[in-house]
Amino acid sequence: MSLEFGFILINIFTAIVSFSTLSHALLHPSSVSHNVSRSRYYMTTNELWFNQTLDHDSPNDHRKFRQRYYEFMDYFRSPDGPMFMIICGEGPCSGIANDYINVLAKKFQAGVVSLEHRYYGKSSPFNSLATENLKYLSSKQALYDLASFRQYYQESLNKKLNISSGGSDNPWFFFGISYSGALSAWFRLKFPHLTCGSLASSAVVRAIYEFSEFDQQIGDSAGQECKLALQETNKLLELGLKVKNKAVKSLFNATELDVDADFLYLTADAAVMAFQYGNPDKLCVPLVEAKKNGSDLMETYSTYVREYCMRIWGLRVRTYNRKHLRNTVVTADSAYRLWWFQACTELGYFQVAPKYDSVRSHQINTTFHLDLCKSLFGKDVYPKVDGTNLYYGGDRLAATKIIFTNGSEDPWRHASKQNSTHEMPSYIIKCRNCGHGTDIRGCPQSPMVIEGKSNNCSLPDYVNKVRQQMVQHIDLWLSECRKSIRSSI
């Protein structure tokens, strides 16, 4: 999820999506024009609260914390309409986004709820994010949160509809993108009786220790000319750091980054953003032109980073500064520390440079990631990715009724499930600007397109065809659920 898992960066507290995405830390698309009414991007921003169990694994710990959620019932067909659960991921959940799920909810006359992930946004159990307080931050605890909330909400809905205790449940369907897409798939795997099915969009279900395929996909998505220009730019950056360190970093407004590898991670993530979010021309057109004309590649690249990544997307230098990431006070930027904890303990997704033909600096290696984890959380922290894949099954999870979708240019698709089966259909959405979560968000994603429209995708027919398949699966699985509910009455 960048992770970035995850992952993706910005003015995180104004993120316009309920789903998160991954890159280095979190690259949430946040900088929508402030001249546009915020409500235009949401179905609702009305905050509701649920008292959630802190530790689902302990029979003796009865502590609770307040967890934020949202509901949108304008389309709900009472009393037996479906409920859509949108899972929020590794970032603040500011509301229910007005993307393609709005279209689906209207089509299926569904109510929509969305639960903020524990620790993120306003759902923090503790005032301090010291390492010892992060022990309850895990995907497993998050899945139990979803199960607990789903039961609570169904009971509340039954009361509103005057349905007697023990009455039948509404059919539920779960949705998620990126890390939350993995949670959507894992929820169906672990709690199949609580959902009729799941959409796992760009779902990073395979925890990966050394994720070199990520960088390889960036090179493939860029194409040969752009890839060569990126590689040459990277060499110039590495050389420039040796001879005029501060001057190079100042080009990127990044002089606060004392560790050179942290700076090189920022510049690598900046390249990722163009392809992950469906805007390859923002990077490749000026860079290839500069290379052909003999112009300054470093200056051209820094302009792209400042004007596109920072100004449009809200990329923040300080979220690459390990001094800032060690801050344990709960702030709007806390999501970056929290996501790194999940990456450093259970998920990995270390975006290491491939041995050959790398686009990013070879200073971004396994040692860099392990040192960063220890610097932030202590010497005993290590990503137990084998245990995570053993628990969930990786990309070989044994489940049913999960739709997997991935954009052809998205580097995260290599952590997803790309082989299709009857019980778990998987679709690759092929087009030049089909990136992370294209089926839900459309393309390009800067800023988010209302209702996730597909008309700006380079091959919109591919997107629409996959969406038609999604609708057919959702329709079938909801229908099967209703038959099962009726037969149990």
C-alpha positions as CSV (number, residue, x, y, z in Angstrom):
1,M,0.0,0.0,0.0
2,S,3.2,2.2,-1.1
3,L,3.3,0.9,1.3
4,E,2.2,2.1,0.5
5,F,2.0,-0.4,1.7
6,G,0.5,1.9,1.0
7,F,1.3,4.2,0.3
8,I,1.0,7.8,-0.3
9,L,1.6,11.1,0.8
10,I,0.1,14.4,1.7
11,N,-1.9,16.7,3.6
12,I,-3.2,13.7,5.1
13,F,-6.0,15.2,7.2
14,T,-7.7,16.6,4.1
15,A,-7.5,13.4,2.1
16,I,-10.4,13.2,-0.2
17,V,-10.7,9.4,-0.1
18,S,-11.9,6.9,2.4
19,F,-9.4,4.4,1.0
20,S,-5.7,4.7,1.4
21,T,-3.0,3.9,-0.9
22,L,0.6,3.0,-0.4
23,S,4.0,4.1,-1.4
24,H,6.9,5.0,0.9
25,A,4.6,5.9,3.7
26,L,1.3,7.2,2.7
27,L,0.6,9.1,-0.4
28,H,-3.0,10.1,0.2
29,P,-4.4,12.3,-2.6
30,S,-5.2,15.3,-0.4
31,S,-4.6,18.5,-2.2
32,V,-7.9,19.0,-3.9
33,S,-8.5,22.6,-4.8
34,H,-9.6,24.6,-1.8
35,N,-11.9,26.6,-4.0
36,V,-14.1,23.6,-4.5
37,S,-16.7,22.7,-1.8
38,R,-15.4,19.8,0.2
39,S,-18.8,18.2,0.3
40,R,-18.7,17.7,-3.4
41,Y,-16.1,15.0,-2.9
42,Y,-18.1,13.1,-0.3
43,M,-21.4,11.4,0.1
44,T,-21.2,12.3,3.8
45,T,-18.7,13.7,6.3
46,N,-20.9,13.4,9.3
47,E,-18.8,11.7,12.1
48,L,-20.3,8.9,14.2
49,W,-18.7,6.9,17.0
50,F,-18.5,3.3,18.2
51,N,-16.9,2.0,21.4
52,Q,-14.4,-0.6,20.1
53,T,-12.6,-3.3,22.0
54,L,-8.9,-2.5,22.4
55,D,-7.5,-6.1,22.5
56,H,-9.7,-8.7,20.8
57,D,-7.2,-11.4,21.7
58,S,-7.5,-10.9,25.5
59,P,-10.4,-12.4,27.5
60,N,-9.4,-10.2,30.5
61,D,-8.7,-6.8,28.9
62,H,-12.0,-4.9,28.7
63,R,-10.6,-1.5,27.6
64,K,-12.4,0.3,24.9
65,F,-11.6,3.2,22.6
66,R,-13.7,5.5,20.4
67,Q,-13.6,4.5,16.7
68,R,-14.9,6.9,14.0
69,Y,-17.3,5.8,11.3
70,Y,-19.7,7.2,8.7
71,E,-23.1,6.1,7.2
72,F,-24.9,7.1,4.1
73,M,-28.5,5.6,3.8
74,D,-30.0,7.8,1.1
75,Y,-30.2,4.9,-1.4
76,F,-31.0,2.1,1.1
77,R,-34.0,0.0,0.2
78,S,-35.7,-0.7,3.5
79,P,-35.8,-3.1,5.1
80,D,-33.9,-5.8,3.2
81,G,-31.5,-3.8,1.1
82,P,-27.8,-4.6,1.1
83,M,-25.2,-2.9,3.2
84,F,-21.9,-1.9,1.7
85,M,-18.9,-1.7,4.1
86,I,-16.1,0.6,2.9
87,I,-12.9,-0.2,4.8
88,C,-10.6,2.7,5.5
89,G,-6.9,1.9,5.5
90,E,-3.7,3.5,6.6
91,G,-4.8,7.1,7.0
92,P,-7.4,9.4,8.3
93,C,-10.9,8.6,7.1
94,S,-12.6,11.9,6.4
95,G,-15.9,10.7,5.0
96,I,-17.4,8.4,2.4
97,A,-15.9,9.4,-0.9
98,N,-18.1,10.2,-3.9
99,D,-16.4,7.8,-6.2
100,Y,-17.6,4.7,-8.2
101,I,-19.0,3.1,-5.0
102,N,-21.6,5.8,-5.0
103,V,-22.7,4.5,-8.4
104,L,-22.8,1.0,-7.1
105,A,-24.7,1.9,-4.0
106,K,-27.3,3.7,-6.1
107,K,-27.6,0.8,-8.5
108,F,-28.0,-1.9,-5.7
109,Q,-30.1,0.4,-3.4
110,A,-27.5,-0.1,-0.7
111,G,-26.8,1.6,2.6
112,V,-23.1,2.5,3.0
113,V,-21.0,2.5,6.1
114,S,-17.3,3.2,6.5
115,L,-15.1,2.5,9.6
116,E,-11.8,4.3,10.3
117,H,-8.8,2.0,10.9
118,R,-7.7,1.8,14.5
119,Y,-5.0,4.2,15.5
120,Y,-5.4,6.3,12.4
121,G,-7.1,9.7,12.1
122,K,-9.3,10.3,15.2
123,S,-9.5,6.6,16.2
124,S,-6.4,6.5,18.3
125,P,-6.6,4.5,21.5
126,F,-3.7,6.3,23.1
127,N,-2.4,9.9,23.4
128,S,1.2,8.6,22.8
129,L,2.4,6.6,19.9
130,A,5.4,5.2,21.7
131,T,6.3,1.7,20.5
132,E,4.9,0.0,23.6
133,N,1.5,1.6,22.8
134,L,1.5,0.3,19.2
135,K,1.2,-3.4,20.2
136,Y,-2.5,-3.4,19.3
137,L,-1.9,-2.0,15.8
138,S,-2.2,-4.9,13.4
139,S,-4.2,-6.2,10.5
140,K,-5.6,-9.0,12.7
141,Q,-7.0,-6.6,15.3
142,A,-8.4,-4.4,12.5
143,L,-10.3,-7.4,11.1
144,Y,-11.9,-8.0,14.5
145,D,-12.8,-4.4,14.6
146,L,-14.7,-4.8,11.4
147,A,-16.5,-7.9,12.6
148,S,-17.4,-6.2,15.9
149,F,-18.6,-3.1,14.2
150,R,-20.6,-5.0,11.6
151,Q,-22.4,-6.9,14.3
152,Y,-23.1,-3.7,16.2
153,Y,-24.4,-1.8,13.2
154,Q,-26.6,-4.7,12.1
155,E,-28.2,-4.8,15.5
156,S,-28.7,-1.0,15.5
157,L,-30.3,-1.3,12.0
158,N,-32.6,-4.0,13.2
159,K,-33.8,-1.7,16.0
160,K,-34.4,1.1,13.6
161,L,-36.4,-1.2,11.3
162,N,-38.3,-2.7,14.3
163,I,-37.0,-6.1,13.4
164,S,-37.1,-8.5,16.4
165,S,-34.0,-9.7,18.1
166,G,-32.6,-12.7,16.3
167,G,-34.0,-11.5,13.0
168,S,-32.2,-12.1,9.7
169,D,-29.3,-9.9,8.7
170,N,-29.1,-7.7,5.7
171,P,-26.7,-8.9,3.0
172,W,-23.3,-7.2,3.4
173,F,-20.6,-6.6,0.9
174,F,-17.1,-5.3,1.7
175,F,-14.9,-2.9,-0.3
176,G,-11.3,-1.8,0.0
177,I,-8.4,-0.4,-2.0
178,S,-4.7,-1.2,-1.4
179,Y,-4.1,-2.2,2.2
180,S,-7.8,-1.8,2.9
181,G,-8.3,-4.0,-0.2
182,A,-6.2,-6.7,1.5
183,L,-8.3,-6.2,4.6
184,S,-11.4,-6.7,2.5
185,A,-10.1,-10.0,1.1
186,W,-8.9,-11.1,4.5
187,F,-12.2,-10.3,6.1
188,R,-14.0,-12.6,3.6
189,L,-11.4,-15.2,4.3
190,K,-11.7,-15.1,8.1
191,F,-15.3,-14.1,8.5
192,P,-17.2,-15.5,5.5
193,H,-20.5,-15.7,7.5
194,L,-20.4,-11.9,7.9
195,T,-20.2,-10.8,4.3
196,C,-21.6,-12.0,1.0
197,G,-18.4,-11.1,-0.8
198,S,-15.6,-8.6,-1.1
199,L,-14.0,-6.3,-3.7
200,A,-10.3,-6.3,-3.2
201,S,-9.1,-3.4,-5.4
202,S,-5.3,-3.2,-5.8
203,A,-5.2,-5.4,-2.8
204,V,-1.7,-6.1,-1.4
205,V,-2.5,-9.5,0.1
206,R,1.0,-10.9,-0.2
207,A,3.4,-9.5,2.5
208,I,6.8,-9.1,0.9
209,Y,10.2,-8.6,2.6
210,E,12.3,-7.4,-0.3
211,F,9.9,-5.9,-2.9
212,S,12.2,-5.4,-5.9
213,E,9.3,-6.1,-8.4
214,F,7.9,-2.7,-7.3
215,D,10.8,-0.8,-8.9
216,Q,10.9,-3.1,-11.9
217,Q,7.3,-2.2,-12.7
218,I,8.1,1.5,-12.5
219,G,10.7,1.0,-15.2
220,D,8.3,-1.0,-17.3
221,S,5.5,1.5,-16.9
222,A,7.8,4.4,-17.8
223,G,9.0,2.9,-21.1
224,Q,12.5,2.8,-22.4
225,E,13.1,6.5,-23.0
226,C,11.6,7.7,-19.8
227,K,13.3,4.9,-17.8
228,L,16.7,5.8,-19.2
229,A,16.1,9.5,-18.3
230,L,15.1,8.5,-14.8
231,Q,18.2,6.4,-14.3
232,E,20.5,9.1,-15.6
233,T,18.7,11.6,-13.3
234,N,19.2,9.3,-10.3
235,K,22.9,9.0,-11.1
236,L,23.2,12.8,-11.2
237,L,21.4,13.0,-7.8
238,E,23.8,10.6,-6.2
239,L,26.8,12.4,-7.6
240,G,25.4,15.8,-6.7
241,L,24.9,14.7,-3.1
242,K,28.6,13.9,-2.9
243,V,29.9,17.2,-4.2
244,K,27.1,19.8,-3.3
245,N,24.8,18.1,-0.9
246,K,22.8,21.0,0.5
247,A,22.5,22.6,-2.9
248,V,21.0,19.5,-4.4
249,K,18.5,19.0,-1.5
250,S,17.5,22.7,-1.7
251,L,16.4,22.1,-5.3
252,F,13.7,19.8,-3.8
253,N,13.1,22.0,-0.7
254,A,14.5,19.0,1.3
255,T,17.4,20.4,3.2
256,E,16.0,19.1,6.4
257,L,16.8,15.5,5.4
258,D,20.2,14.9,6.9
259,V,20.3,11.2,5.8
260,D,21.0,11.1,2.1
261,A,19.2,7.8,1.7
262,D,16.0,9.4,3.1
263,F,16.3,12.1,0.5
264,L,16.8,9.4,-2.2
265,Y,13.7,7.6,-1.0
266,L,11.7,10.8,-1.4
267,T,13.0,11.3,-5.0
268,A,12.2,7.7,-5.8
269,D,8.7,7.9,-4.4
270,A,8.1,11.1,-6.4
271,A,8.7,9.1,-9.6
272,V,6.3,6.4,-8.3
273,M,3.5,8.9,-8.0
274,A,3.3,9.6,-11.7
275,F,2.6,5.9,-12.6
276,Q,0.7,4.8,-9.5
277,Y,-1.9,7.5,-9.9
278,G,-2.2,7.5,-13.7
279,N,-0.3,10.6,-14.7
280,P,2.8,9.3,-16.5
281,D,3.1,12.3,-18.9
282,K,3.5,14.7,-15.9
283,L,6.9,13.1,-15.4
284,C,8.0,11.5,-18.6
285,V,7.2,14.2,-21.2
286,P,9.4,16.9,-19.6
287,L,12.1,14.5,-18.6
288,V,12.5,12.8,-22.0
289,E,12.4,16.2,-23.7
290,A,15.1,17.6,-21.3
291,K,17.3,14.6,-22.1
292,K,16.9,15.0,-25.8
293,N,17.6,18.8,-25.6
294,G,20.6,18.4,-23.3
295,S,18.8,20.4,-20.6
296,D,19.5,20.0,-16.9
297,L,17.8,16.7,-15.9
298,M,18.1,17.4,-12.2
299,E,16.5,20.8,-12.5
300,T,13.7,19.3,-14.7
301,Y,13.1,16.5,-12.2
302,S,13.1,18.9,-9.2
303,T,10.5,21.1,-11.0
304,Y,8.3,18.0,-11.4
305,V,8.7,17.1,-7.7
306,R,8.0,20.7,-6.5
307,E,5.2,21.6,-8.9
308,Y,3.4,18.3,-9.2
309,C,4.2,16.0,-6.2
310,M,4.4,18.8,-3.6
311,R,2.0,21.4,-4.8
312,I,-0.7,19.2,-6.4
313,W,-0.4,16.1,-4.3
314,G,0.9,17.6,-1.1
315,L,4.0,15.4,-0.8
316,R,5.7,16.4,2.5
317,V,9.4,16.3,3.0
318,R,9.1,15.9,6.7
319,T,7.4,12.5,6.4
320,Y,10.8,11.2,5.1
321,N,12.6,12.7,8.0
322,R,13.2,10.0,10.6
323,K,13.5,12.7,13.3
324,H,9.9,13.6,12.5
325,L,8.8,10.0,12.3
326,R,10.1,9.3,15.8
327,N,7.6,11.8,17.1
328,T,5.2,9.9,19.4
329,V,2.6,12.7,19.8
330,V,-0.7,12.1,18.0
331,T,-0.8,14.7,15.1
332,A,-2.2,15.0,11.6
333,D,1.0,13.4,10.3
334,S,0.9,10.4,12.7
335,A,-0.2,8.1,9.9
336,Y,3.3,7.9,8.5
337,R,4.8,6.6,11.8
338,L,1.8,4.2,12.2
339,W,2.2,2.8,8.7
340,W,5.9,2.3,9.1
341,F,5.1,0.3,12.3
342,Q,2.9,-2.0,10.3
343,A,5.4,-2.4,7.6
344,C,8.2,-3.0,10.1
345,T,6.3,-5.6,12.1
346,E,4.0,-7.6,9.8
347,L,3.9,-6.5,6.2
348,G,7.3,-5.4,4.9
349,Y,6.9,-4.2,1.4
350,F,10.5,-2.9,1.5
351,Q,10.9,-1.2,-1.9
352,V,14.5,-2.2,-2.4
353,A,16.4,-1.4,-5.6
354,P,16.7,-4.4,-8.0
355,K,20.2,-5.8,-8.5
356,Y,20.2,-4.8,-12.2
357,D,18.6,-2.1,-14.2
358,S,17.2,-0.2,-11.2
359,V,15.4,3.1,-11.4
360,R,15.9,4.0,-7.8
361,S,19.2,4.3,-5.9
362,H,20.9,1.2,-4.6
363,Q,21.2,3.0,-1.3
364,I,17.6,2.1,-0.9
365,N,18.3,-1.5,0.1
366,T,17.3,-4.0,2.8
367,T,19.8,-2.5,5.3
368,F,18.3,0.9,4.9
369,H,14.8,-0.3,5.7
370,L,15.9,-2.4,8.7
371,D,17.9,0.5,10.1
372,L,15.0,2.8,9.7
373,C,12.7,0.4,11.5
374,K,15.1,0.1,14.4
375,S,15.6,3.9,14.5
376,L,11.9,4.4,14.8
377,F,10.7,1.5,17.0
378,G,13.7,-0.1,18.7
379,K,16.1,-2.9,17.9
380,D,13.7,-5.8,18.4
381,V,11.4,-4.8,15.6
382,Y,11.4,-7.0,12.5
383,P,8.8,-7.6,9.7
384,K,7.4,-11.1,10.2
385,V,6.2,-11.4,6.7
386,D,6.4,-15.2,6.6
387,G,4.0,-15.4,9.6
388,T,1.6,-12.9,7.9
389,N,1.5,-15.0,4.7
390,L,1.1,-18.2,6.6
391,Y,-1.9,-16.7,8.5
392,Y,-3.7,-15.3,5.5
393,G,-2.3,-17.4,2.6
394,G,-0.5,-14.6,0.6
395,D,-1.7,-14.6,-3.0
396,R,-2.8,-18.2,-2.6
397,L,-5.4,-17.5,0.1
398,A,-8.1,-20.1,0.1
399,A,-11.4,-18.2,0.0
400,T,-14.5,-17.6,-2.1
401,K,-16.4,-14.7,-3.6
402,I,-13.6,-12.1,-3.7
403,I,-13.1,-9.9,-6.8
404,F,-9.5,-8.8,-7.3
405,T,-8.7,-5.9,-9.6
406,N,-5.4,-4.3,-10.5
407,G,-4.3,-1.5,-12.9
408,S,-1.7,-2.6,-15.4
409,E,0.7,0.2,-14.6
410,D,0.4,-0.1,-10.8
411,P,3.6,-1.3,-9.1
412,W,1.5,-2.7,-6.2
413,R,-0.2,-5.3,-8.4
414,H,2.8,-7.6,-7.8
415,A,1.7,-7.9,-4.2
416,S,-1.8,-8.7,-5.2
417,K,-3.5,-11.8,-6.6
418,Q,-3.3,-11.7,-10.3
419,N,-4.3,-15.3,-11.3
420,S,-8.1,-15.7,-11.7
421,T,-10.3,-18.5,-10.5
422,H,-14.0,-19.1,-10.6
423,E,-14.4,-18.5,-6.9
424,M,-11.9,-15.5,-6.9
425,P,-12.0,-13.7,-10.3
426,S,-9.0,-11.4,-10.9
427,Y,-8.9,-8.7,-13.5
428,I,-6.1,-6.6,-14.8
429,I,-7.3,-3.2,-16.1
430,K,-5.0,-2.4,-19.1
431,C,-4.3,1.1,-20.2
432,R,-1.4,3.5,-20.1
433,N,-2.7,5.5,-17.1
434,C,-4.5,2.6,-15.2
435,G,-2.9,2.7,-11.8
436,H,-3.9,2.1,-8.2
437,G,-7.6,1.5,-7.6
438,T,-8.6,2.5,-11.1
439,D,-11.8,0.5,-10.9
440,I,-13.1,2.7,-8.1
441,R,-11.2,6.0,-8.6
442,G,-11.0,6.2,-12.3
443,C,-8.0,7.9,-13.9
444,P,-6.0,10.0,-13.7
445,Q,-6.2,10.6,-9.9
446,S,-4.9,14.1,-9.5
447,P,-7.3,15.3,-8.2
448,M,-9.8,12.6,-7.6
449,V,-12.3,12.4,-10.4
450,I,-16.0,12.6,-9.2
451,E,-17.6,9.2,-9.3
452,G,-14.3,7.7,-10.5
453,K,-15.2,8.4,-14.1
454,S,-13.4,6.3,-16.7
455,N,-13.6,8.7,-19.6
456,N,-10.1,10.1,-19.0
457,C,-8.5,6.6,-18.9
458,S,-6.4,6.0,-22.1
459,L,-8.6,3.0,-22.8
460,P,-11.9,3.6,-21.0
461,D,-13.5,0.5,-22.5
462,Y,-11.1,-1.7,-20.5
463,V,-12.2,0.0,-17.3
464,N,-15.9,-0.2,-18.1
465,K,-15.6,-3.9,-19.0
466,V,-14.1,-4.7,-15.7
467,R,-16.7,-2.7,-13.9
468,Q,-19.4,-4.6,-15.7
469,Q,-17.8,-7.8,-14.4
470,M,-17.8,-6.4,-10.9
471,V,-21.5,-5.6,-11.1
472,Q,-22.3,-9.1,-12.3
473,H,-20.4,-10.7,-9.4
474,I,-21.8,-8.4,-6.8
475,D,-25.4,-9.0,-8.2
476,L,-24.9,-12.8,-8.2
477,W,-23.4,-13.0,-4.7
478,L,-25.9,-10.7,-3.1
479,S,-28.7,-12.8,-4.7
480,E,-27.1,-16.0,-3.4
481,C,-26.9,-14.4,0.1
482,R,-30.6,-13.4,0.0
483,K,-31.6,-17.0,-0.9
484,S,-29.5,-18.3,2.0
485,I,-31.1,-15.7,4.4
486,R,-34.7,-16.6,3.2
487,S,-34.0,-20.4,3.6
488,S,-32.8,-19.9,7.2
489,I,-35.9,-18.0,8.3
